[in-house]
Amino acid sequence: MTNYTKKAVWGMSLVAVGLFFANVFGYLLRLLLADKLTVAEYGLVFSVMAFFGLISIFRGFGLSGALVKYVSEALAKKKYSKIKEYLAWTGWIIFLTDVFIVIVGFLLADWLGAVYFKNDSAALLVRIFAITLIFQSLTIVTKSSLQAYQRMGLSSLFEILRSLFLFVATAILLWAGYGVAGVMYAYLVAFFALSIIFMFIMGRVLKKPLSTKTKLTKIGIKKLFRFGLPMMFAGMASLILSFSDTFLLTLLSTLEEVGLYQVAQPTANLLLFIPVVLSIVMFPIIAELWAKKKKGLIEAAAADLYAYAFLAMCPLIIGFVAFRKIIINLLFGAKYLAGSDILLVLAFSVFFLVLNAINTALISGIGKPKIITISIISGAILNIILNLLLIPLYGGLGVAIATLVSSITIFLVSTILLKKEIIIRPPIIIWAKSIFCGFIFWSVLTVGRFLPMAQIPKAIIALVLAGGAYALCMLFVGAIKISEIKKIIVRVL
């Protein structure tokens, strides 16, 4: 009998390690850019990527998510010919849509540089990044296949190499004097290298399906699109949430304000490794359980995920909020300290993004993507409205407020709709205990900030003391129990 606890915990551990190192290299990249580029150039780089994020809305028609869902199910039933069919359909469709986006990018490059970006360097950056999309299409299929096969070690390696290649290539090209264009050339080089490496790796992982004869059937493509199209609309809304912030900030404010926001956002996103890990690992596991009609296990897993994710995130977010100015000053320098209030608001939005990541894994796994579509579109519409109202008044801080409100909305809508499909029991009592212990954590941090020593050692000591107080509090109020921890350890090992 499959030990799903062991599979989930080991999978999450591998993905967490991979994302940790990927985030380290990713953050080093941002530090490098912040040091070598002006604030306006830094903002321009991310404005160009945000633009492509928006026009990539129709990329692959959501089939990458469908690939994870149906390859997981086919693998559980050992239907290798279907796996090959799903891979072929998805690969071709993503590639063709990327070619279309590249053509659009080249045709609009000069106009965008003059009218939208208002920068002489923008047209070249747009053309370079457009070419990068061709190689990204190969990596999308690779990532989805690894996720479906639950090869979390290779999935982690992919993320590490992607961030490492980007950092090294950018450092070399900036040192060689390519300036802001060198950043985009680095993306091109990195994704080309990744495509070559993982073509060989995937040949071994997918050896059985690739050696099996198959036909591209109408039934297969219809099945993919039935799942993929709702996911595409959900992806459209997600991209609007992800990139419309920078898009509208560029349009309604200044590149300096974009630069401040792009310092605060990735810093807050360091906290997102928990929801990302949950989504990557749990989606294929839930799909497998649903295919085997093990609904009870899914409902039990949901309750545990809600509880333990909240317990883990509470002290992390409070710590970020307490030391946000130290974090920004240490990593980016005093010129970016104006972004500390943006980081404050974005950190709280992560709470709801974590809970919604659990909902997303559950909804995708049971094959109800329309729920994701409805919830994310609701949040995206609200996000755009709030951005239009708040950016002229508060700049990047207005964007952060809009993100927080839309994150809460998405979680509430998805939870209400998910309850109609499976039994969901949010652990309200455990959440309340976590909030109480979070208050203890905050109190110890506040006292620790008065220690007579330098800022960084003081912050480290305060966090250690506060973390210990939080753990003791959780044991005292019964939010976690030693016996439960022992049971989990036995099942995992």
KOLPAVO-963718 format. One line per 2 residues: number of its first residue (from 1); for each residue x, y, z of C-alpha. Coordinates in steps of 0.02 Angstrom, whole numbers, plus 50000, padded with zeros to 5 digits. Example, Ala and Ser with C-alpha at 12.3 -4.5 7.8 and 13.67 -1.06 7.14 Angstrom:
<nodes>
1 = 50615:49775:50390  50684:49947:50357 .
</nodes>
This chain:
<nodes>
1 = 50000:50000:50000  50066:50172:49953 .
3 = 50125:50277:50101  50058:50446:50047 .
5 = 50123:50533:50203  50299:50478:50163 .
7 = 50279:50524:49980  50212:50697:50023 .
9 = 50340:50739:50158  50490:50681:50058 .
11 = 50424:50767:49904  50398:50929:49999 .
13 = 50571:50915:50075  50655:50895:49906 .
15 = 50556:51037:49828  50589:51148:49979 .
17 = 50777:51119:49964  50771:51155:49779 .
19 = 50669:51313:49800  50782:51371:49941 .
21 = 50937:51366:49832  50841:51432:49682 .
23 = 50781:51579:49787  50958:51610:49849 .
25 = 51024:51624:49671  50869:51720:49617 .
27 = 50893:51844:49757  51078:51860:49719 .
29 = 51026:51903:49542  50913:52043:49604 .
31 = 51050:52107:49719  51170:52108:49571 .
33 = 51045:52204:49464  51007:52327:49604 .
35 = 51194:52360:49622  51242:52372:49438 .
37 = 51087:52456:49365  51002:52620:49405 .
39 = 50831:52613:49490  50750:52657:49322 .
41 = 50846:52519:49228  50802:52395:49365 .
43 = 50619:52442:49345  50631:52430:49154 .
45 = 50694:52250:49159  50545:52193:49261 .
47 = 50423:52301:49164  50473:52211:49003 .
49 = 50450:52041:49085  50283:52097:49157 .
51 = 50226:52146:48983  50268:51975:48913 .
53 = 50183:51897:49062  50022:51982:49012 .
55 = 50027:51940:48827  50071:51760:48873 .
57 = 49895:51739:48943  49845:51620:48804 .
59 = 50007:51522:48814  49967:51339:48785 .
61 = 49782:51364:48829  49812:51299:49006 .
63 = 49871:51129:48947  50022:51123:49062 .
65 = 49905:51100:49211  49803:50973:49114 .
67 = 49964:50880:49077  50002:50859:49262 .
69 = 49824:50802:49299  49804:50672:49161 .
71 = 49983:50607:49156  49969:50575:49344 .
73 = 49808:50476:49316  49876:50382:49164 .
75 = 50036:50339:49258  49934:50268:49403 .
77 = 49844:50156:49277  50005:50120:49176 .
79 = 49930:50188:49014  50094:50242:48933 .
81 = 50023:50272:48760  49905:50403:48833 .
83 = 50051:50487:48922  50142:50504:48756 .
85 = 49985:50574:48673  49961:50704:48810 .
87 = 50144:50755:48799  50138:50774:48609 .
89 = 49978:50877:48607  50037:50991:48747 .
91 = 50213:51017:48677  50154:51066:48503 .
93 = 50018:51184:48562  50131:51275:48685 .
95 = 50267:51291:48554  50150:51363:48422 .
97 = 50073:51490:48541  50249:51545:48592 .
99 = 50295:51572:48410  50143:51685:48393 .
101 = 50193:51785:48547  50371:51805:48480 .
103 = 50304:51877:48316  50192:51999:48409 .
105 = 50338:52052:48519  50451:52088:48371 .
107 = 50317:52186:48277  50271:52295:48426 .
109 = 50447:52320:48499  50483:52495:48431 .
111 = 50308:52561:48469  50314:52491:48646 .
113 = 50484:52568:48678  50424:52740:48627 .
115 = 50245:52742:48692  50232:52622:48840 .
117 = 50406:52601:48915  50463:52776:48862 .
119 = 50643:52714:48856  50765:52701:48711 .
121 = 50833:52533:48770  50663:52449:48785 .
123 = 50641:52393:48603  50800:52288:48606 .
125 = 50752:52211:48773  50580:52164:48707 .
127 = 50654:52076:48554  50783:51979:48655 .
129 = 50659:51920:48785  50535:51870:48649 .
131 = 50660:51744:48579  50682:51673:48754 .
133 = 50501:51614:48753  50540:51481:48621 .
135 = 50656:51392:48741  50540:51421:48887 .
137 = 50407:51318:48798  50519:51164:48812 .
139 = 50549:51195:48996  50362:51211:49031 .
141 = 50329:51035:48966  50481:50972:49062 .
143 = 50422:51045:49228  50245:50979:49207 .
145 = 50307:50805:49163  50423:50797:49314 .
147 = 50282:50855:49426  50162:50725:49356 .
149 = 50291:50586:49378  50322:50652:49556 .
151 = 50509:50662:49518  50533:50800:49645 .
153 = 50721:50782:49652  50738:50821:49466 .
155 = 50607:50958:49482  50713:51038:49618 .
157 = 50870:51021:49512  50781:51111:49370 .
159 = 50738:51260:49481  50914:51269:49552 .
161 = 50998:51264:49381  50877:51393:49310 .
163 = 50919:51520:49445  51105:51476:49444 .
165 = 51122:51493:49255  51029:51660:49257 .
167 = 51140:51729:49395  51305:51672:49317 .
169 = 51258:51727:49141  51198:51897:49202 .
171 = 51356:51925:49305  51468:51882:49157 .
173 = 51373:51991:49033  51363:52140:49151 .
175 = 51549:52123:49186  51580:52117:48997 .
177 = 51493:52285:48980  51328:52236:48897 .
179 = 51229:52341:49020  51042:52320:49038 .
181 = 51032:52221:48874  51150:52094:48952 .
183 = 51014:52047:49076  50898:51991:48936 .
185 = 51038:51902:48843  51069:51807:49006 .
187 = 50889:51744:49006  50911:51684:48827 .
189 = 51073:51592:48867  51005:51515:49027 .
191 = 50845:51444:48952  50938:51378:48800 .
193 = 51059:51284:48914  50915:51216:49020 .
195 = 50824:51154:48865  50976:51056:48805 .
197 = 51012:50977:48975  50835:50925:49015 .
199 = 50800:50855:48842  50924:50717:48885 .
201 = 50857:50695:49063  50676:50684:49006 .
203 = 50725:50555:48876  50770:50439:49020 .
205 = 50623:50485:49134  50496:50461:48994 .
207 = 50581:50311:48916  50427:50196:48924 .
209 = 50300:50321:48855  50417:50383:48719 .
211 = 50451:50205:48659  50264:50166:48651 .
213 = 50162:50189:48493  50019:50312:48506 .
215 = 49896:50415:48403  49848:50597:48422 .
217 = 49660:50579:48444  49518:50704:48454 .
219 = 49466:50624:48618  49638:50659:48692 .
221 = 49644:50842:48642  49464:50871:48696 .
223 = 49503:50796:48866  49654:50910:48885 .
225 = 49555:51064:48833  49409:51024:48949 .
227 = 49530:51040:49094  49651:51161:49012 .
229 = 49532:51300:48956  49463:51335:49131 .
231 = 49644:51329:49192  49690:51451:49054 .
233 = 49558:51575:49113  49620:51549:49290 .
235 = 49796:51575:49225  49740:51734:49138 .
237 = 49674:51800:49302  49832:51742:49394 .
239 = 49942:51831:49268  49837:51986:49286 .
241 = 49864:51974:49473  50050:51943:49451 .
243 = 50093:52064:49312  49955:52195:49306 .
245 = 50027:52268:49465  50191:52311:49378 .
247 = 50101:52348:49214  49984:52477:49292 .
249 = 50119:52545:49406  50226:52578:49253 .
251 = 50079:52660:49165  50013:52766:49310 .
253 = 50172:52800:49409  50362:52808:49384 .
255 = 50496:52679:49349  50573:52725:49517 .
257 = 50410:52671:49600  50416:52510:49498 .
259 = 50593:52481:49563  50537:52501:49744 .
261 = 50392:52381:49719  50506:52254:49632 .
263 = 50618:52257:49786  50474:52229:49908 .
265 = 50380:52099:49805  50520:51970:49785 .
267 = 50568:51994:49967  50390:51951:50019 .
269 = 50389:51810:49892  50528:51725:49990 .
271 = 50386:51672:50104  50295:51591:49959 .
273 = 50406:51437:49959  50278:51349:50071 .
275 = 50128:51371:49954  50236:51333:49802 .
277 = 50299:51172:49883  50121:51123:49930 .
279 = 50055:51152:49754  50196:51061:49664 .
281 = 50192:50907:49775  50009:50889:49823 .
283 = 49929:50917:49651  49986:50752:49573 .
285 = 49959:50658:49738  49780:50721:49753 .
287 = 49751:50676:49569  49814:50500:49603 .
289 = 49703:50482:49759  49552:50546:49663 .
291 = 49583:50423:49520  49588:50283:49650 .
293 = 49426:50350:49731  49508:50384:49901 .
295 = 49403:50537:49944  49420:50512:50132 .
297 = 49610:50526:50124  49595:50687:50025 .
299 = 49480:50765:50156  49595:50712:50298 .
301 = 49746:50781:50206  49657:50948:50180 .
303 = 49628:50970:50367  49810:50933:50409 .
305 = 49875:51048:50272  49768:51194:50331 .
307 = 49830:51171:50509  50016:51144:50483 .
309 = 50037:51273:50345  49961:51406:50458 .
311 = 50071:51354:50604  50227:51368:50498 .
313 = 50185:51534:50416  50134:51631:50572 .
315 = 50309:51662:50645  50389:51683:50473 .
317 = 50272:51825:50425  50285:51910:50595 .
319 = 50475:51903:50584  50473:51981:50411 .
321 = 50359:52121:50469  50463:52157:50624 .
323 = 50630:52168:50532  50574:52227:50359 .
325 = 50682:52385:50360  50836:52289:50413 .
327 = 50805:52160:50276  50786:52289:50137 .
329 = 50932:52395:50197  51046:52243:50213 .
331 = 51002:52169:50044  50969:52319:49933 .
333 = 51036:52472:50023  50962:52629:50099 .
335 = 50899:52697:49932  50764:52562:49932 .
337 = 50703:52587:50112  50550:52678:50047 .
339 = 50485:52506:49997  50476:52441:50177 .
341 = 50292:52484:50199  50254:52394:50035 .
343 = 50340:52240:50108  50235:52255:50267 .
345 = 50070:52240:50173  50131:52106:50050 .
347 = 50192:51997:50194  50016:51986:50265 .
349 = 49945:51940:50094  50056:51785:50096 .
351 = 49947:51711:50235  49801:51697:50116 .
353 = 49908:51645:49969  49967:51495:50071 .
355 = 49791:51441:50115  49734:51467:49936 .
357 = 49879:51360:49873  49805:51215:49972 .
359 = 49635:51247:49894  49713:51253:49721 .
361 = 49801:51085:49743  49639:51006:49804 .
363 = 49531:51082:49667  49653:51038:49528 .
365 = 49678:50862:49593  49491:50822:49594 .
367 = 49472:50895:49420  49366:51050:49455 .
369 = 49468:51190:49373  49314:51300:49350 .
371 = 49318:51336:49537  49495:51404:49520 .
373 = 49440:51508:49371  49293:51587:49463 .
375 = 49392:51626:49621  49544:51699:49533 .
377 = 49443:51801:49410  49347:51874:49557 .
379 = 49511:51924:49640  49588:51988:49477 .
381 = 49442:52103:49437  49446:52174:49613 .
383 = 49636:52191:49601  49627:52294:49441 .
385 = 49491:52408:49509  49588:52439:49670 .
387 = 49751:52467:49574  49669:52600:49465 .
389 = 49601:52686:49621  49753:52670:49735 .
391 = 49908:52685:49623  49881:52872:49585 .
393 = 49865:52903:49772  49992:52786:49851 .
395 = 50102:52714:49711  50178:52546:49756 .
397 = 50093:52543:49926  49924:52553:49838 .
399 = 49972:52401:49734  50015:52305:49893 .
401 = 49847:52348:49973  49756:52290:49816 .
403 = 49854:52127:49820  49807:52094:50002 .
405 = 49621:52124:49974  49617:52017:49816 .
407 = 49711:51875:49904  49580:51870:50041 .
409 = 49441:51870:49911  49516:51725:49812 .
411 = 49534:51618:49968  49356:51649:50027 .
413 = 49277:51616:49857  49378:51457:49824 .
415 = 49339:51389:49998  49152:51417:49979 .
417 = 49148:51329:49810  49264:51187:49864 .
419 = 49147:51145:50009  49017:51093:49880 .
421 = 49133:50956:49814  49219:50884:49969 .
423 = 49202:50903:50157  49312:51047:50215 .
425 = 49336:51080:50400  49451:51230:50425 .
427 = 49542:51204:50592  49479:51367:50670 .
429 = 49533:51319:50847  49711:51279:50793 .
431 = 49718:51441:50693  49661:51538:50847 .
433 = 49795:51455:50952  49925:51497:50818 .
435 = 49874:51680:50820  49887:51683:51010 .
437 = 50061:51607:51004  50103:51727:50863 .
439 = 50064:51869:50984  50188:51791:51107 .
441 = 50316:51779:50965  50289:51963:50923 .
443 = 50305:52015:51107  50472:51926:51127 .
445 = 50534:52005:50965  50483:52177:51026 .
447 = 50578:52155:51189  50728:52082:51097 .
449 = 50743:52238:50989  50801:52334:51144 .
451 = 50955:52224:51167  51114:52333:51174 .
453 = 51204:52266:51020  51219:52287:50832 .
455 = 51063:52267:50724  51099:52100:50639 .
457 = 51159:52002:50794  51014:52078:50892 .
459 = 50889:52022:50759  50961:51845:50757 .
461 = 50954:51826:50947  50779:51900:50955 .
463 = 50717:51779:50820  50793:51628:50908 .
465 = 50715:51676:51075  50548:51716:50995 .
467 = 50550:51553:50897  50580:51454:51056 .
469 = 50439:51546:51143  50323:51510:50996 .
471 = 50363:51324:50998  50336:51311:51186 .
473 = 50173:51406:51172  50111:51289:51035 .
475 = 50147:51139:51147  50069:51222:51299 .
477 = 49904:51266:51213  49896:51097:51126 .
479 = 49909:51159:50946  50043:51028:50919 .
481 = 50073:50869:51018  50231:50768:51041 .
483 = 50134:50607:51007  50073:50672:50838 .
485 = 50250:50724:50790  50315:50550:50834 .
487 = 50179:50467:50727  50223:50575:50578 .
489 = 50409:50537:50598  50374:50349:50604 .
491 = 50266:50356:50447  50394:50459:50352 .
493 = 50544:50353:50400 .
</nodes>
